[in-house]
Amino acid sequence: MFNPQGITGLIMFALQMVALAAAVFAVFHAARQRKDAFTAVDKLTKPIWLGVLVASLVVIFLFGLNLLGLIAIIAVCVYLVDVRPRVDDIQRGPRW
């Protein structure tokens, strides 16, 4: 996980910690949302998103920033950039 060989190891460790924090945030956000909000915005269901996000969190924690970890980071980013704003909007209701 931590490569103590200079600045490169420190940068990779910092990036992994940021990825872990984003994954934890995404899991908690998805867990707190209503089940019907996901299908209302034509996205995958809540249990599927929770499974994808928890699996991503585990992969990032165990494998770091290798190829599998990058796929997990992409899944977390898709949730945070695409799904999360739409789910939040549908639960807030119409804006003026």
PEWO-V345339 format. One line per field, one symbol per residue. phi: phi as a letter, one per 20 degrees, with the letter a starting at -180 (. if undefined). psi: psi as a letter, one per 40 degrees, with the letter a starting at -180 (. if undefined). burial: 1 if it has 16 or more other ideal C-beta (glycine too) atoms within 10 Angstrom, else 0. A space follows every 50 residues. Layout:
phi = ???
psi = ???
burial = ???
This chain:
phi = .ddfenffffffffffffffffffgffffffeefffffffdldgffffff fffffffffffedmdeffffffffffffffedfgffffffeenfdf
psi = dhhegadddddddddddddddddddddddddeiideddddefiiiddddd ddddddddddddebfaddddddddddddddddddddddddddaii.
burial = 00000000000010010011011001101100100011001010010011 0110011011100110001001101101110011001001000000
